[in-house]
Amino acid sequence: MDNYKETHTDQKEEESGTVAVTTERDDTNDHTESDGNVQSSKETGTSSLAEENFEEDEKEVDSRKTKHNLKTETYLKPWCEKCKALQTLSCEEVSPTNTSKGGFVLKLDSEGTYQCMATGLVFEVEGIIIITYSVLSWSKYSMQLKRPWKIVGPLFDIDCDPAILKAVHFPHSLCLGDHDAHMKLGILHFKKNTAIIEPSHDHSGSHVKWNVTSLSPMGPIAETSEPAGHHGVVLIYMVVGRGSSTSFRIHFSANNNSEIQDIYQDCRTSCKRYIKIDKPPVCQKLLEENKKYKLISEPEADVTPQEIQFVTEVLAIKPYFEVYYEQPTPFKISLVEADSDQVIWTTALREDDFDQRYLKGIKRRHSSNTSDEEDNNIKNPKWNDMTDGQQRSTAACVTDQQLMAIAQQLDKKWKETAISCLNLSKKDTDRIQEEEDDITMQKFLMLDEWRNKKKNDATLRNLSKSLRESEMPVELNNLLKEFRRSCELS
């Protein structure tokens, strides 16, 4: 077994082991576009073009890293001693360049094994290479994975010369200390809208190794019928602009960058304005699948719901605890197991952590280094989304997760709905049917096409109005009401 230990030296070690046999080989670089992430070039054969792309991306470095940024941009390493004991392979840690569209670029000058400090990805390369990559949401892809397989790590879109990239090691959230023998790990690889399960070459306590064949969206999966333990994180977001009261939105999830990014996007596209409170996020005990957890506050606060069940399925609506205090007072919060009160994670929040005048002051002091987008975040009562380079109110924007949930409720006569209710053309529906075989994905792409055509008018209200012209199922009507209710300003 190849395992991992990160170092900052230039020492490279050759790996031993058998070469995995993949179920399919595709020598073309089948690259799929990412959701709101970097759009990578498919032309990776010439170094001159790669150099130009890298120089262009360097100019678009997103340096907007303030204390209270919503997004987590650093790979959170597992704390588990059992998993650490499995880490033996040396690799050099490197910091990527951030692109303006949320992706990453790495320029590697020599053969070796390198770990990205932002995502946890490990690259084995055989020479000079420029790698562009981004974290994707599983929301569009997870339905193609059937039990007993389950998602155990982030979904990535990687683009580079596959002849130079020898292997990729994908971070996973599983704790394998006691379950290594019962786990079968693999890679779910999406090629031309087809999901293919490819075997891993090896794995460790933190990563799944895969020998490169072709490059398109892919992520780590595991086959097991037993509930597994996951390394987890807790993320705290505070509602801005509630006067003397204080309200928080607290998420817990597996240590999975795709899941963390989805939570970030949910907060960013909410009608409420949130600021991330930076506290150590890593859980000190494992999150167990299907187990229920609750949040305890000292002093007591209004916490809803009382319990949340931890699941690994990709949910359209991310569950979270809402914590409300009438007065902003220092407090301690803990995530505990509902049945045993065993503490999984705890932190203390003090006045400086949530005083809104202090938070705004920090943003103003950093204003010379921030973008117009962040300035708007301070001035406006709602977050602004810079999707595809165009500014639009995210209070009105329908998210991918919402569209997927709506698609799952629509009936099979989606083409009739597309033409009669959403004003799409037969050409649009024919193209969607050619691109995608899965019926739910066809409905999602139909809604996505409507959103792209509507642009600033792609609101939940307008979508509800359009769909009411058809015979809307009761479940869908209730779902749309729930989405709109969640977007009401406090």
N, C-alpha and C positions, 0 to 999 in steps of 0.2 A: 504494500500500500504506500502511495506517495502522500506525504503529509506536509504541513506548512509551518514555517517560522519566518516572520518578517524581519529583515535586517536592513540597515542603511549602508551596507558595504557593497562593493562591486563584485564580490565573489559570486560565481555562478556554479551550480552543481548540475551534472547530468543526471537524468532520471532513468531508472530501470523499470522494467515491467513489460507486460505483453501489450501489443497494439490491439485496440478494440476494433471490432468489425461492425460498421454501421449498416443499418438496414437499407440505406439508399445513398448513392453518391450523385451529387449534382455539381458539375464543374463550373456552372455558371454562377455568378454572384447574384443570387436572387434576393434582391434587397427590397424590403417593404417599407413604405413611408411610416414614420412614427407619428404619434398623436401629440401635436404641439411641441415636438422635440426637434432636434437637429435633423435637417434633410440632407443626408449624406450623398455624395456623388457615387455613381456606379462605376465610374472610370477609374480604376485603381491600378492600371497596368503601367503607367508612366510616372516616374518620380518627379518630373518637372511639374505636372499637374497637381500632384499631391503637395509639393512645396507651395504652389500658389494657393491651394485651399487652406493650408496651414497658416500661411501669412495672413490670409483674409480673415480666418477665424481668430487669429491673435488680435486683430484690430477690433474684433467684436467681443473681447473678453468681458464677461459680466462680473464686474468687481463689486457688485452691490451686496456686500457681506456686512450687515450691521448686526448688533447684538439681538435685535428683535425682529429679524427677518423671519417670515413664515416658514421658510424651507430649511430642512436639514440637509446639509451638503457634505457631510463627512460620514464615511463608513463606520458603523458602530460595531466594534469587535466583540465577539462573545466573551463573557466573563468566566464561563464554566471551566473548572479545573479539569474535569474529565475530558472535555474537548481540547483544552490546551495541551493535555498529555499526548494527544495524537498529532501535534504540530511539530514536524521535524525538517521539512524542506525549506531551504533559504531562498528568499526572493527579495529583490530590491524595491523598496517603496518609492513611488513617484507621484508627483502632483500633476494632474492634467490641467489643461487650459479650459476654462468654461466658455462656451459659446453663448451668444445672445439669445438663442432659442432653447436653452436649457440642456444642451448636450455637452459632450466633452471631447477634447482632442489630446492625444498623446503622440509626441514625436520621440521615438526611441532610436538611438544612434548606434546600437551594437546588439549582437546576439545576447540573449539572456532571458531570465525570468523576472517579470516586473509585476508589482501589485499596485493598482490604482487606489490612492488613499481616499478618493471621493466615493467610489462605488464598491470597493472590495474585489473587483475583478482582477484576476491574475492572467497575464499574457505570457506565453512562451513564444519567443520570436527567434528567427534564424538570421536576422540582419537588420539593416536600417529600414524603418517602417513608420508610417503615420497612420494612426488608428483613430477613427471617429466613432463615437458610440453614444447611446442615450438609454435612459431607463424608460420602459413603456409600461402602460397599464395592462393588467391581465383582463380587463373587463370585456374586451372584444374577442378574446381568445380562449378564456377558461372553459367555456361550454363545450369545447372540442376535446376536453380531457375527461375520460370516463373512469369511474371507480373500478378497481381499488387504487388507481393512481391519484395522487394529490399534488398540488403546487407547494413547493417548499422553499422558494426563493424568488428573486426579482426576474422580470422579463427584460431582456436587453436587445437592442438593435445595434449590431456592430458592422462597421464597413472599413475594409482595408484590402490589401493584396493577400488573398488566402494562401498564396504560395509561400509567403514569408511568415505568416502567423501559423505556428505549428499546433498550438493547443490553447484552449481557454479554460480557466478554472472559475466556475460560477459559485458565488457565495450562497449558502443555504442557511436556514434558521433552525434546523433540527438539532436536537441533542442526541448524539449517537453513542454517548458514553456507555449506556446499558442496553442499547437496542441495535447496535451495528450489525449483528448477525441476522436480524429480522428485516432489514431494510434492503430493498433493491432500488438503486438510484439510476436515473436516466436524464435525458435532455429532451424536452418537447420542442421540436424544430418545425417552424412554419414555412413551407415551401410552396409558393404559388397557390396560396389559400388552402393548402392541405397540411394537416397536422401529422407529423411523423415522430414516433418515439424512437430515439436513437440511444443506444447503450452508452453509459459512461465508461471512460478508460480506467478511472480510479476515483477515490473520494477520501476525504479526511473529515475531521470534526467540524470543519467550517466551509469546505468547498467540494464541488463536484467537477472532476476533470473530464474534458471532452476534446477529442482530436478533431481538428478543423477539417470539414469537407467543403461546405459552401456556407455563405453567410446570409442570414435573414433572421427575423425575430426568433429568439430561443431563450429558454430558461430551465432551471432544474426542477425535477419532479421525483417523487418517490412512490413505490408500490408497497402498500402495507394495508392490511385490514384492521390493524390495531390502532387505537388512539396514540398519538405521539406527543412528546414534549417539545416545545419550541422556545428558543431564546426570544424574549419579548422586549418591547419598548413601551413607554408611556409618554404621550405628547400632550402638552398643556397649551391651550389657546384662550386668551382673554377677550371678552367682548369690549369694544371701545365705545364710549359715549353713553353710559348708563347713569350719569349723575353721581349721586353718593353711593349707590349700590354697586356691587361687583358680581359679574357672572363669568363663569369659565366653562369651556368645552374641553373635556378630557377624554382622549382616545387611548386605547391600548391595543397592540397588534403584535404579530410576529415581527422579528427583526428582518424585514423584507422591504427593500427600497421601493418596490412597486406599490406596496400597500401604503407605505409612508407618503409617497408622492400622491396617491389618490386622496389620502386624508388632507394633505396640503391643498390639493385642488378643490376639494369640497369646501374648505374654509375660505379659500380665495374667491370662489364663485358664489359664496353665500351673500344674501342681502345684508347680513350683519357684517360689521367690520371687526376683524380679529387681529390680534397681535400675539405672536408666539412667545411664551415665557420659557426662557432657557434654563432648564433644570436637568440634572443627570437623568437621561431617559431609560437606561438599560435596567431591566428587571433583574433582581438578585436571585430569583427563583424562576423555574420554568413555568410557562403557560401551557396547560394541558388541554388538548382538544376536547371539546364538548363539555368542559367544566365551566361552572358559573362563577363569576367574580363580582364583588361589590366594592364601592368606594366609601371609605370612612374619613370623616373630617373632625378635627379638633381645633377650635370649638365646633359645635354641631352646625351644619349647614343644610340647606334644602337641596337634596341630591336626587335626581331622577335620571333614568329609572333606578329601581333598587338593585337590580342585578343585570348583568350582561353575560351571555354565553360566548365563550371563545370558540370560533370555528375558523377553518382555513379556506372555506369556500369564498369566492369573490362576490361580495355583496354590492348591489347597486347603491344602497344607502348605508353608509358606514355608521355603525352604532357608536354612541358616545354617552358619557355621563355629563349632564348639565348640573353645575354646582353654583348655587346662588347664595350670596351674602348680602344682607341689608346694609351693612356697613363694611368698608374695606379695612379689615383687621388682620394682623398676622395669623396664620393658621398652618396646620399640618394635615396633609392628606396621605392616605395609604390605600393601595390596591390590595385586597385580601381575597382569599378563597371564600366563597359564600358559605360552604358547609363546615369549614374548620377555622375560619378567621386567621389562617396562616398568612403572614405578610409577604407579598410578592414584590412590592415596590413602595417606597415612601419618600416624601420630601417635605420641606418646610418652605412656605412662601412668606416673605417679609414685606414690609411697606415699600421698599425700593423696587421689589419685583413687580408690583402691580399698580403703583401710583401712576396714573395716566399723565400727570404733568411731567413726571420724571421720564416716562417713555417717550413722550413727544419731544422733550428736551434733547434726548439722545438722538432722535431722528434729525432735529434741526442742526445739531452740532455736526452731523455727518452729511448735511445737505449738499456740500460742495463736492462730495464724492458719490452722490447718488444720482439716479436717472430721473427723467421727467416722470416716469411711472411711479416712483416712490414719492416724489413730491405730491403727485395727485392723491396717493394713498393718505397723506397727511391732511390735505385740504378738503378732500371730498368725503362724504359720509359712507361711500361704498368703495370696495376694491375695484380697480380697473384691470381688465384682462387685455393683454397685448397679443391676442391670438393672430397668427399670420401677419404680424406687423401692423394690424389695424386695431385702434383702441375702441372698445365697446364696453358698455356697462355690463358687468358680470351679474348684477342683480337680475338682469333680463335674460341672461344667457342660459340656454339649456345645456347641461353638461353631458359628457359621454355616458356617465353612469346613469343619469336620468333617462337618456334615450334608450339605453340597453334595457332598463326596467320597463319602459313603455313598450319596446319592441316585443318583449316576452309576453305582454298581455294582449297584443293585437292578434286578430285571427289570421287565418292563412290567406285571406283574400286581400293581401297587401297591395297588389297592383291596382285593384279597383280603388282602394283608399288613396294610393299615390296620385292617381289621375283625377279622381272626382273631388277629393278633399284637400290635397296638398299641392295641387296645380303642377304636378310633374308631368312630363311627356312620356309617351310610349317608348321613345328612344332612351329615356332615363331608366325606365323599368327593365327594358331589354338588356341594357348595359350592366345593370346591377345583377340580373339573373345570370349573365355570362361570367361575371367576376366572382360570384359566390354561389355555392351549392346549398349551404346551410340556410334553412328557411328563416331562422331567427336573425342570422347575420344579414340576410336580404332585407328584412324589415328594419334592422338597425341602419343599414346603408341608405334605405329610402328616407328615413328620418334625418340622417346626416345630410343627405342631398337637399332636403327641405331647409335645414338649418343654414347650409352654405348659400342657398339662393336668397333666403330672407335676411341674412347678415344681421344688422342691428335690430331687426324686428323678430328675430328668432327667440321669442319669449314663451314661457310656459302658458301665459294667458292666450297668446295667439295660436299656439299649438292646440290648446284645449278647445278653442273656438273652432278651429278647422276640423278637428276630429269629431266634434259634436254633430257635424253634418252627416257622419256615418252612424251606424248602429253601434255605439260604443258600449263594450261590456261594462258591467257594474264595477268589476275589479279595477279596470283601467280608469274609470271615472273617479273612483276612490283614491287611486294612486296619484292622479293628477292633482286632486284636492290636497292630498298630503304634501306633495312637492310644493304647491303654492303656499300652503300654510307654514311650511318650514322656512319660506323666504319672506314672511311678514316681518317687518321691522319691529324690534322690541320698543 
